Amino acid sequence: MDSITTAASVVAAGLAVGLGAIGPGIGQGSAAQGAVEGIARQPEAEGKIRGTLLLSFAFMESLTIYGLVVALVLLFANPFAG
Amino acid sequence: MGFMPFVFPFAELEVGQHLYWQLGNLRLHGQVFLTSWIVIGALLALVVVGTRKMERDPRGVQNLLEFLWDYIRDLARTQIGEKAYRDWMPFIGTLFLFIFVSNWGGALVPWRLIHLPSGELGAPTADINTTVALALLVSLSYFYAGLSRKGLRYFEYYVHPTPIMLPFKIVEDFTKPLSLSFRLFGNILADELVVAVLVFLVPLVLPVPVMFLGLFTSAIQALIFATLAAYYIGEAVEEHH
């Protein structure tokens, strides 16, 4: 692998995870806000709200994980490495 | 799963070394097979022990199995619906238990004590080939579920609210297995990598909370995989009016 490809792959791997974390971060924040408001309004529904919240967190988190998969491909299984 | 770089590009996606077994033209990832066989053996042993002497008042392992059965039945019934869930409960339950035990086995069993010539043992689900195989099984089953229950009327689903949805629904058939497999693979691999990096940096105490977080995410991922599989099957067998 020549140095330009290496440098570009490493930068792109960093960007893939970093940029991919922005959206799910915002999403998880607003989901947690909604859950806290729901619990404050109706404390007896806490168990149900927690379950749904965790499940939806996992969905949001998987978006960042896609970025991580791309980063891992670039770092460990780079298709452009000659 | 085989290693076929030209036919199946996903198989090239590897982190680290593997224990290769040569079988004809195929190169197999031996460590994945070993750990999956251990997982399958453990599950079989649990089920055989739990159903050996069944009693009217469940105790011990039988109690655990009945709890699991209830849990999986509720999962399948809420996602697939009252009419069709019985046919698909074994499939959903197998997926859930295999993924769950694989994830936790990879995190809890000290595999590093067993030395292999190359590569290392770990969760089978941290290999993309395993997760792609599971996700493609889910794809096949929801097509089979829809076609066997509704015949060719299954394809009404593609134009259901309006025909404008057709291209999106076709693309969805491809993105479903892609996201299912990448989600599971990425989460489990990320857990293993984070723990490995932390152990490398600070070998004491600090990795422990991260390991617990990893156990938690692993369990959630198993639940999500099973829930989504059930949801896709439920979507295929649902009757439109």
Interface residues (C-beta under 8 A of the other chain):
Chain A: L54 L55 A58 F59 E61 S62 I65 Y66 L68 V69 L72 V73 F76 A77 P79
Chain B: E12 L13 E14 V15 G16 S179 F182 R183 F185 G186 N187 L189 A190 T217 I220 Q221 L223 I224 T227
